[in-house]
Amino acid sequence: MDGSIISIDELRKLYEKGSVRWTVHALERLQERGIKINDIKHAIMFGKIIEQYPMDYPYPSCLVFGIDVLGGPIHVVCGIGGGFMWIISAYRPDSDDWEPDFETRKVKK
């Protein structure tokens, strides 16, 4: 845990050079949610970071908002550590939890 802030450019560079590792959790979630590897790539390459988790363990992580290959919203949780980008999870954001832009969390009352 080093408290680093991740940039979208760092994520894109690691993805482009193939320095990507997939957690078992991520692969399980992708399969159960019908999310494809190309959806993750598209989100990383054309999306933006909407939340930072600099104190996550074992590496700092972030939440990327992007669009899947069919044009739907997708969130990707990923981190950087050990010279790799780690894909931790991905999901389709729920309108119950997110504002219409899918970038802003709704305030729970």
N, CA, C and O atoms as a GROMACS GRO file, in nm:
protein
  436
    1MET      N    1   0.085  -0.118   0.000
    1MET     CA    2   0.000   0.000   0.000
    1MET      C    3   0.089   0.123   0.000
    1MET      O    4   0.153   0.156   0.100
    2ASP      N    5   0.092   0.190  -0.113
    2ASP     CA    6   0.179   0.307  -0.117
    2ASP      C    7   0.104   0.437  -0.139
    2ASP      O    8   0.167   0.543  -0.143
    3GLY      N    9  -0.027   0.432  -0.155
    3GLY     CA   10  -0.104   0.555  -0.169
    3GLY      C   11  -0.093   0.622  -0.304
    3GLY      O   12  -0.124   0.740  -0.317
    4SER      N   13  -0.050   0.547  -0.405
    4SER     CA   14  -0.034   0.605  -0.539
    4SER      C   15  -0.167   0.631  -0.607
    4SER      O   16  -0.264   0.557  -0.589
    5ILE      N   17  -0.169   0.738  -0.684
    5ILE     CA   18  -0.284   0.770  -0.769
    5ILE      C   19  -0.251   0.715  -0.908
    5ILE      O   20  -0.140   0.732  -0.959
    6ILE      N   21  -0.349   0.650  -0.968
    6ILE     CA   22  -0.331   0.587  -1.098
    6ILE      C   23  -0.382   0.680  -1.208
    6ILE      O   24  -0.483   0.748  -1.189
    7SER      N   25  -0.313   0.684  -1.321
    7SER     CA   26  -0.361   0.762  -1.434
    7SER      C   27  -0.414   0.668  -1.543
    7SER      O   28  -0.368   0.554  -1.555
    8ILE      N   29  -0.509   0.717  -1.619
    8ILE     CA   30  -0.565   0.636  -1.728
    8ILE      C   31  -0.458   0.607  -1.832
    8ILE      O   32  -0.460   0.502  -1.896
    9ASP      N   33  -0.363   0.699  -1.850
    9ASP     CA   34  -0.254   0.676  -1.945
    9ASP      C   35  -0.167   0.558  -1.902
    9ASP      O   36  -0.124   0.479  -1.986
   10GLU      N   37  -0.142   0.545  -1.771
   10GLU     CA   38  -0.066   0.430  -1.720
   10GLU      C   39  -0.138   0.300  -1.753
   10GLU      O   40  -0.077   0.203  -1.799
   11LEU      N   41  -0.269   0.299  -1.728
   11LEU     CA   42  -0.348   0.178  -1.755
   11LEU      C   43  -0.343   0.142  -1.903
   11LEU      O   44  -0.325   0.026  -1.939
   12ARG      N   45  -0.359   0.242  -1.988
   12ARG     CA   46  -0.359   0.217  -2.133
   12ARG      C   47  -0.225   0.164  -2.181
   12ARG      O   48  -0.220   0.072  -2.263
   13LYS      N   49  -0.116   0.221  -2.131
   13LYS     CA   50   0.018   0.176  -2.172
   13LYS      C   51   0.040   0.030  -2.131
   13LYS      O   52   0.092  -0.049  -2.209
   14LEU      N   53   0.001  -0.004  -2.009
   14LEU     CA   54   0.018  -0.142  -1.963
   14LEU      C   55  -0.068  -0.237  -2.046
   14LEU      O   56  -0.024  -0.346  -2.082
   15TYR      N   57  -0.192  -0.196  -2.076
   15TYR     CA   58  -0.279  -0.283  -2.156
   15TYR      C   59  -0.221  -0.302  -2.295
   15TYR      O   60  -0.217  -0.414  -2.346
   16GLU      N   61  -0.176  -0.193  -2.357
   16GLU     CA   62  -0.123  -0.200  -2.493
   16GLU      C   63   0.000  -0.291  -2.502
   16GLU      O   64   0.018  -0.359  -2.603
   17LYS      N   65   0.082  -0.292  -2.400
   17LYS     CA   66   0.202  -0.377  -2.407
   17LYS      C   67   0.178  -0.517  -2.351
   17LYS      O   68   0.271  -0.597  -2.340
   18GLY      N   69   0.054  -0.546  -2.316
   18GLY     CA   70   0.019  -0.681  -2.270
   18GLY      C   71   0.055  -0.712  -2.126
   18GLY      O   72   0.058  -0.828  -2.086
   19SER      N   73   0.082  -0.608  -2.050
   19SER     CA   74   0.117  -0.626  -1.908
   19SER      C   75  -0.009  -0.624  -1.823
   19SER      O   76  -0.029  -0.535  -1.740
   20VAL      N   77  -0.095  -0.724  -1.847
   20VAL     CA   78  -0.224  -0.732  -1.779
   20VAL      C   79  -0.235  -0.867  -1.710
   20VAL      O   80  -0.202  -0.970  -1.768
   21ARG      N   81  -0.280  -0.864  -1.588
   21ARG     CA   82  -0.306  -0.986  -1.512
   21ARG      C   83  -0.452  -0.982  -1.468
   21ARG      O   84  -0.504  -0.877  -1.431
   22TRP      N   85  -0.517  -1.098  -1.472
   22TRP     CA   86  -0.658  -1.111  -1.439
   22TRP      C   87  -0.671  -1.190  -1.310
   22TRP      O   88  -0.618  -1.301  -1.300
   23THR      N   89  -0.739  -1.135  -1.212
   23THR     CA   90  -0.762  -1.212  -1.090
   23THR      C   91  -0.867  -1.320  -1.119
   23THR      O   92  -0.948  -1.305  -1.211
   24VAL      N   93  -0.865  -1.426  -1.040
   24VAL     CA   94  -0.966  -1.530  -1.053
   24VAL      C   95  -1.104  -1.468  -1.032
   24VAL      O   96  -1.200  -1.501  -1.103
   25HIS      N   97  -1.114  -1.379  -0.934
   25HIS     CA   98  -1.240  -1.311  -0.907
   25HIS      C   99  -1.292  -1.240  -1.033
   25HIS      O  100  -1.410  -1.251  -1.068
   26ALA      N  101  -1.203  -1.167  -1.100
   26ALA     CA  102  -1.244  -1.093  -1.220
   26ALA      C  103  -1.295  -1.188  -1.327
   26ALA      O  104  -1.400  -1.163  -1.387
   27LEU      N  105  -1.223  -1.294  -1.352
   27LEU     CA  106  -1.264  -1.388  -1.457
   27LEU      C  107  -1.398  -1.453  -1.424
   27LEU      O  108  -1.481  -1.475  -1.513
   28GLU      N  109  -1.419  -1.484  -1.298
   28GLU     CA  110  -1.548  -1.541  -1.256
   28GLU      C  111  -1.661  -1.441  -1.276
   28GLU      O  112  -1.767  -1.476  -1.328
   29ARG      N  113  -1.639  -1.315  -1.235
   29ARG     CA  114  -1.743  -1.212  -1.250
   29ARG      C  115  -1.773  -1.184  -1.397
   29ARG      O  116  -1.890  -1.168  -1.434
   30LEU      N  117  -1.670  -1.178  -1.482
   30LEU     CA  118  -1.692  -1.155  -1.624
   30LEU      C  119  -1.780  -1.264  -1.683
   30LEU      O  120  -1.874  -1.237  -1.757
   31GLN      N  121  -1.748  -1.387  -1.649
   31GLN     CA  122  -1.825  -1.498  -1.702
   31GLN      C  123  -1.970  -1.493  -1.656
   31GLN      O  124  -2.062  -1.507  -1.736
   32GLU      N  125  -1.992  -1.472  -1.526
   32GLU     CA  126  -2.130  -1.472  -1.477
   32GLU      C  127  -2.209  -1.351  -1.523
   32GLU      O  128  -2.332  -1.356  -1.528
   33ARG      N  129  -2.141  -1.241  -1.556
   33ARG     CA  130  -2.210  -1.118  -1.598
   33ARG      C  131  -2.213  -1.099  -1.749
   33ARG      O  132  -2.266  -0.999  -1.797
   34GLY      N  133  -2.157  -1.194  -1.823
   34GLY     CA  134  -2.159  -1.184  -1.969
   34GLY      C  135  -2.074  -1.071  -2.024
   34GLY      O  136  -2.105  -1.014  -2.129
   35ILE      N  137  -1.968  -1.037  -1.953
   35ILE     CA  138  -1.878  -0.930  -1.997
   35ILE      C  139  -1.759  -0.996  -2.066
   35ILE      O  140  -1.701  -1.091  -2.014
   36LYS      N  141  -1.723  -0.946  -2.182
   36LYS     CA  142  -1.614  -1.002  -2.262
   36LYS      C  143  -1.484  -0.926  -2.238
   36LYS      O  144  -1.484  -0.811  -2.194
   37ILE      N  145  -1.374  -0.993  -2.269
   37ILE     CA  146  -1.241  -0.931  -2.257
   37ILE      C  147  -1.235  -0.804  -2.342
   37ILE      O  148  -1.178  -0.704  -2.299
   38ASN      N  149  -1.293  -0.807  -2.462
   38ASN     CA  150  -1.293  -0.688  -2.548
   38ASN      C  151  -1.369  -0.572  -2.486
   38ASN      O  152  -1.336  -0.456  -2.511
   39ASP      N  153  -1.472  -0.602  -2.404
   39ASP     CA  154  -1.543  -0.496  -2.333
   39ASP      C  155  -1.450  -0.426  -2.234
   39ASP      O  156  -1.453  -0.304  -2.220
   40ILE      N  157  -1.368  -0.505  -2.166
   40ILE     CA  158  -1.272  -0.449  -2.070
   40ILE      C  159  -1.171  -0.362  -2.143
   40ILE      O  160  -1.142  -0.250  -2.102
   41LYS      N  161  -1.116  -0.415  -2.252
   41LYS     CA  162  -1.018  -0.338  -2.329
   41LYS      C  163  -1.078  -0.207  -2.378
   41LYS      O  164  -1.015  -0.102  -2.366
   42HIS      N  165  -1.198  -0.212  -2.431
   42HIS     CA  166  -1.264  -0.092  -2.483
   42HIS      C  167  -1.284   0.011  -2.371
   42HIS      O  168  -1.261   0.130  -2.390
   43ALA      N  169  -1.326  -0.036  -2.254
   43ALA     CA  170  -1.347   0.054  -2.140
   43ALA      C  171  -1.216   0.121  -2.098
   43ALA      O  172  -1.213   0.241  -2.072
   44ILE      N  173  -1.109   0.044  -2.092
   44ILE     CA  174  -0.979   0.100  -2.052
   44ILE      C  175  -0.928   0.199  -2.157
   44ILE      O  176  -0.882   0.308  -2.123
   45MET      N  177  -0.938   0.161  -2.283
   45MET     CA  178  -0.879   0.243  -2.390
   45MET      C  179  -0.957   0.372  -2.417
   45MET      O  180  -0.899   0.471  -2.464
   46PHE      N  181  -1.087   0.372  -2.387
   46PHE     CA  182  -1.168   0.489  -2.420
   46PHE      C  183  -1.240   0.549  -2.299
   46PHE      O  184  -1.309   0.650  -2.312
   47GLY      N  185  -1.223   0.488  -2.182
   47GLY     CA  186  -1.293   0.535  -2.063
   47GLY      C  187  -1.214   0.634  -1.981
   47GLY      O  188  -1.115   0.693  -2.027
   48LYS      N  189  -1.260   0.651  -1.858
   48LYS     CA  190  -1.190   0.742  -1.767
   48LYS      C  191  -1.202   0.692  -1.625
   48LYS      O  192  -1.295   0.620  -1.589
   49ILE      N  193  -1.107   0.732  -1.545
   49ILE     CA  194  -1.107   0.694  -1.403
   49ILE      C  195  -1.205   0.785  -1.330
   49ILE      O  196  -1.199   0.907  -1.343
   50ILE      N  197  -1.297   0.723  -1.253
   50ILE     CA  198  -1.396   0.803  -1.181
   50ILE      C  199  -1.378   0.795  -1.029
   50ILE      O  200  -1.432   0.878  -0.956
   51GLU      N  201  -1.304   0.697  -0.981
   51GLU     CA  202  -1.273   0.688  -0.838
   51GLU      C  203  -1.133   0.629  -0.823
   51GLU      O  204  -1.089   0.545  -0.901
   52GLN      N  205  -1.064   0.676  -0.720
   52GLN     CA  206  -0.930   0.626  -0.687
   52GLN      C  207  -0.935   0.561  -0.549
   52GLN      O  208  -1.001   0.610  -0.458
   53TYR      N  209  -0.863   0.450  -0.536
   53TYR     CA  210  -0.851   0.380  -0.407
   53TYR      C  211  -0.703   0.360  -0.377
   53TYR      O  212  -0.652   0.249  -0.383
   54PRO      N  213  -0.633   0.470  -0.344
   54PRO     CA  214  -0.487   0.464  -0.331
   54PRO      C  215  -0.437   0.376  -0.217
   54PRO      O  216  -0.321   0.334  -0.218
   55MET      N  217  -0.522   0.346  -0.120
   55MET     CA  218  -0.475   0.266  -0.007
   55MET      C  219  -0.518   0.120  -0.016
   55MET      O  220  -0.503   0.044   0.080
   56ASP      N  221  -0.572   0.078  -0.132
   56ASP     CA  222  -0.611  -0.062  -0.147
   56ASP      C  223  -0.490  -0.154  -0.132
   56ASP      O  224  -0.376  -0.116  -0.157
   57TYR      N  225  -0.518  -0.276  -0.090
   57TYR     CA  226  -0.416  -0.378  -0.071
   57TYR      C  227  -0.441  -0.491  -0.170
   57TYR      O  228  -0.557  -0.529  -0.186
   58PRO      N  229  -0.344  -0.546  -0.236
   58PRO     CA  230  -0.202  -0.520  -0.217
   58PRO      C  231  -0.148  -0.404  -0.300
   58PRO      O  232  -0.034  -0.361  -0.280
   59TYR      N  233  -0.229  -0.352  -0.394
   59TYR     CA  234  -0.185  -0.241  -0.478
   59TYR      C  235  -0.292  -0.134  -0.483
   59TYR      O  236  -0.410  -0.163  -0.464
   60PRO      N  237  -0.253  -0.009  -0.509
   60PRO     CA  238  -0.352   0.095  -0.532
   60PRO      C  239  -0.442   0.055  -0.649
   60PRO      O  240  -0.397  -0.010  -0.744
   61SER      N  241  -0.569   0.093  -0.642
   61SER     CA  242  -0.661   0.058  -0.750
   61SER      C  243  -0.750   0.177  -0.783
   61SER      O  244  -0.742   0.282  -0.720
   62CYS      N  245  -0.835   0.158  -0.883
   62CYS     CA  246  -0.925   0.263  -0.926
   62CYS      C  247  -1.046   0.202  -0.994
   62CYS      O  248  -1.050   0.083  -1.024
   63LEU      N  249  -1.145   0.287  -1.016
   63LEU     CA  250  -1.266   0.247  -1.086
   63LEU      C  251  -1.271   0.323  -1.219
   63LEU      O  252  -1.269   0.446  -1.222
   64VAL      N  253  -1.277   0.247  -1.327
   64VAL     CA  254  -1.283   0.306  -1.461
   64VAL      C  255  -1.426   0.296  -1.512
   64VAL      O  256  -1.488   0.190  -1.506
   65PHE      N  257  -1.478   0.408  -1.562
   65PHE     CA  258  -1.606   0.407  -1.631
   65PHE      C  259  -1.576   0.407  -1.780
   65PHE      O  260  -1.497   0.488  -1.829
   66GLY      N  261  -1.642   0.316  -1.850
   66GLY     CA  262  -1.624   0.310  -1.994
   66GLY      C  263  -1.750   0.258  -2.060
   66GLY      O  264  -1.853   0.236  -1.996
   67ILE      N  265  -1.738   0.237  -2.189
   67ILE     CA  266  -1.847   0.186  -2.270
   67ILE      C  267  -1.800   0.053  -2.329
   67ILE      O  268  -1.688   0.042  -2.379
   68ASP      N  269  -1.888  -0.049  -2.322
   68ASP     CA  270  -1.850  -0.178  -2.380
   68ASP      C  271  -1.860  -0.171  -2.532
   68ASP      O  272  -1.898  -0.068  -2.588
   69VAL      N  273  -1.826  -0.280  -2.599
   69VAL     CA  274  -1.821  -0.277  -2.746
   69VAL      C  275  -1.959  -0.259  -2.809
   69VAL      O  276  -1.968  -0.221  -2.926
   70LEU      N  277  -2.065  -0.284  -2.734
   70LEU     CA  278  -2.201  -0.264  -2.786
   70LEU      C  279  -2.260  -0.128  -2.746
   70LEU      O  280  -2.374  -0.098  -2.780
   71GLY      N  281  -2.182  -0.046  -2.675
   71GLY     CA  282  -2.227   0.088  -2.640
   71GLY      C  283  -2.291   0.101  -2.503
   71GLY      O  284  -2.345   0.206  -2.471
   72GLY      N  285  -2.285  -0.004  -2.421
   72GLY     CA  286  -2.342   0.003  -2.287
   72GLY      C  287  -2.239   0.043  -2.182
   72GLY      O  288  -2.120   0.022  -2.202
   73PRO      N  289  -2.285   0.102  -2.070
   73PRO     CA  290  -2.192   0.143  -1.965
   73PRO      C  291  -2.131   0.022  -1.893
   73PRO      O  292  -2.197  -0.080  -1.875
   74ILE      N  293  -2.007   0.037  -1.854
   74ILE     CA  294  -1.937  -0.067  -1.780
   74ILE      C  295  -1.840  -0.003  -1.683
   74ILE      O  296  -1.781   0.102  -1.711
   75HIS      N  297  -1.823  -0.066  -1.568
   75HIS     CA  298  -1.724  -0.025  -1.469
   75HIS      C  299  -1.620  -0.135  -1.457
   75HIS      O  300  -1.654  -0.254  -1.452
   76VAL      N  301  -1.494  -0.095  -1.453
   76VAL     CA  302  -1.384  -0.188  -1.436
   76VAL      C  303  -1.303  -0.145  -1.315
   76VAL      O  304  -1.259  -0.030  -1.307
   77VAL      N  305  -1.283  -0.237  -1.222
   77VAL     CA  306  -1.198  -0.211  -1.107
   77VAL      C  307  -1.062  -0.271  -1.140
   77VAL      O  308  -1.050  -0.391  -1.168
   78CYS      N  309  -0.958  -0.188  -1.135
   78CYS     CA  310  -0.825  -0.236  -1.167
   78CYS      C  311  -0.720  -0.166  -1.083
   78CYS      O  312  -0.744  -0.059  -1.026
   79GLY      N  313  -0.605  -0.228  -1.075
   79GLY     CA  314  -0.495  -0.172  -0.997
   79GLY      C  315  -0.366  -0.185  -1.075
   79GLY      O  316  -0.360  -0.250  -1.179
   80ILE      N  317  -0.262  -0.122  -1.022
   80ILE     CA  318  -0.129  -0.133  -1.081
   80ILE      C  319  -0.031  -0.174  -0.972
   80ILE      O  320  -0.026  -0.114  -0.865
   81GLY      N  321   0.046  -0.278  -1.002
   81GLY     CA  322   0.148  -0.322  -0.907
   81GLY      C  323   0.237  -0.427  -0.970
   81GLY      O  324   0.192  -0.507  -1.052
   82GLY      N  325   0.362  -0.427  -0.930
   82GLY     CA  326   0.456  -0.526  -0.981
   82GLY      C  327   0.478  -0.518  -1.131
   82GLY      O  328   0.514  -0.618  -1.194
   83GLY      N  329   0.456  -0.400  -1.189
   83GLY     CA  330   0.476  -0.382  -1.332
   83GLY      C  331   0.358  -0.426  -1.418
   83GLY      O  332   0.369  -0.430  -1.540
   84PHE      N  333   0.246  -0.458  -1.354
   84PHE     CA  334   0.128  -0.504  -1.427
   84PHE      C  335   0.005  -0.424  -1.390
   84PHE      O  336  -0.004  -0.364  -1.282
   85MET      N  337  -0.091  -0.424  -1.482
   85MET     CA  338  -0.226  -0.378  -1.450
   85MET      C  339  -0.302  -0.503  -1.410
   85MET      O  340  -0.300  -0.603  -1.481
   86TRP      N  341  -0.370  -0.497  -1.296
   86TRP     CA  342  -0.449  -0.608  -1.246
   86TRP      C  343  -0.596  -0.577  -1.265
   86TRP      O  344  -0.646  -0.477  -1.214
   87ILE      N  345  -0.666  -0.663  -1.337
   87ILE     CA  346  -0.811  -0.650  -1.351
   87ILE      C  347  -0.871  -0.724  -1.232
   87ILE      O  348  -0.854  -0.845  -1.216
   88ILE      N  349  -0.942  -0.649  -1.148
   88ILE     CA  350  -0.995  -0.703  -1.022
   88ILE      C  351  -1.141  -0.744  -1.036
   88ILE      O  352  -1.182  -0.848  -0.984
   89SER      N  353  -1.219  -0.662  -1.106
   89SER     CA  354  -1.360  -0.693  -1.125
   89SER      C  355  -1.416  -0.603  -1.235
   89SER      O  356  -1.352  -0.507  -1.277
   90ALA      N  357  -1.535  -0.637  -1.280
   90ALA     CA  358  -1.606  -0.553  -1.377
   90ALA      C  359  -1.755  -0.582  -1.362
   90ALA      O  360  -1.797  -0.693  -1.330
   91TYR      N  361  -1.833  -0.479  -1.387
   91TYR     CA  362  -1.978  -0.493  -1.376
   91TYR      C  363  -2.047  -0.386  -1.458
   91TYR      O  364  -1.986  -0.286  -1.497
   92ARG      N  365  -2.173  -0.408  -1.481
   92ARG     CA  366  -2.257  -0.307  -1.546
   92ARG      C  367  -2.322  -0.225  -1.435
   92ARG      O  368  -2.396  -0.280  -1.353
   93PRO      N  369  -2.295  -0.095  -1.431
   93PRO     CA  370  -2.347  -0.014  -1.320
   93PRO      C  371  -2.499  -0.013  -1.315
   93PRO      O  372  -2.566  -0.010  -1.418
   94ASP      N  373  -2.551  -0.014  -1.194
   94ASP     CA  374  -2.695  -0.018  -1.167
   94ASP      C  375  -2.746   0.124  -1.146
   94ASP      O  376  -2.688   0.201  -1.070
   95SER      N  377  -2.854   0.159  -1.213
   95SER     CA  378  -2.910   0.294  -1.200
   95SER      C  379  -2.964   0.322  -1.060
   95SER      O  380  -2.989   0.437  -1.026
   96ASP      N  381  -2.983   0.218  -0.978
   96ASP     CA  382  -3.023   0.239  -0.839
   96ASP      C  383  -2.907   0.299  -0.757
   96ASP      O  384  -2.930   0.368  -0.658
   97ASP      N  385  -2.784   0.270  -0.799
   97ASP     CA  386  -2.666   0.314  -0.724
   97ASP      C  387  -2.593   0.432  -0.788
   97ASP      O  388  -2.514   0.500  -0.723
   98TRP      N  389  -2.619   0.454  -0.916
   98TRP     CA  390  -2.544   0.555  -0.992
   98TRP      C  391  -2.638   0.655  -1.057
   98TRP      O  392  -2.749   0.621  -1.098
   99GLU      N  393  -2.592   0.779  -1.066
   99GLU     CA  394  -2.664   0.883  -1.138
   99GLU      C  395  -2.669   0.844  -1.286
   99GLU      O  396  -2.596   0.754  -1.328
  100PRO      N  397  -2.752   0.910  -1.366
  100PRO     CA  398  -2.766   0.875  -1.508
  100PRO      C  399  -2.635   0.876  -1.587
  100PRO      O  400  -2.624   0.808  -1.689
  101ASP      N  401  -2.536   0.953  -1.542
  101ASP     CA  402  -2.408   0.956  -1.612
  101ASP      C  403  -2.323   0.831  -1.583
  101ASP      O  404  -2.222   0.809  -1.649
  102PHE      N  405  -2.363   0.751  -1.485
  102PHE     CA  406  -2.292   0.630  -1.439
  102PHE      C  407  -2.150   0.660  -1.392
  102PHE      O  408  -2.067   0.570  -1.382
  103GLU      N  409  -2.123   0.788  -1.362
  103GLU     CA  410  -1.993   0.830  -1.312
  103GLU      C  411  -2.003   0.879  -1.168
  103GLU      O  412  -1.901   0.888  -1.099
  104THR      N  413  -2.123   0.911  -1.123
  104THR     CA  414  -2.145   0.969  -0.991
  104THR      C  415  -2.232   0.876  -0.909
  104THR      O  416  -2.342   0.838  -0.951
  105ARG      N  417  -2.183   0.839  -0.792
  105ARG     CA  418  -2.262   0.754  -0.704
  105ARG      C  419  -2.379   0.834  -0.648
  105ARG      O  420  -2.365   0.952  -0.615
  106LYS      N  421  -2.495   0.769  -0.638
  106LYS     CA  422  -2.609   0.832  -0.576
  106LYS      C  423  -2.586   0.838  -0.426
  106LYS      O  424  -2.528   0.747  -0.367
  107VAL      N  425  -2.632   0.945  -0.366
  107VAL     CA  426  -2.621   0.960  -0.221
  107VAL      C  427  -2.737   0.881  -0.160
  107VAL      O  428  -2.854   0.905  -0.191
  108LYS      N  429  -2.702   0.788  -0.072
  108LYS     CA  430  -2.804   0.706  -0.006
  108LYS      C  431  -2.866   0.786   0.107
  108LYS      O  432  -2.796   0.849   0.186
  109LYS      N  433  -3.000   0.783   0.115
  109LYS     CA  434  -3.069   0.859   0.219
  109LYS      C  435  -3.103   0.771   0.335
  109LYS      O  436  -3.161   0.818   0.433
   0.00000   0.00000   0.00000
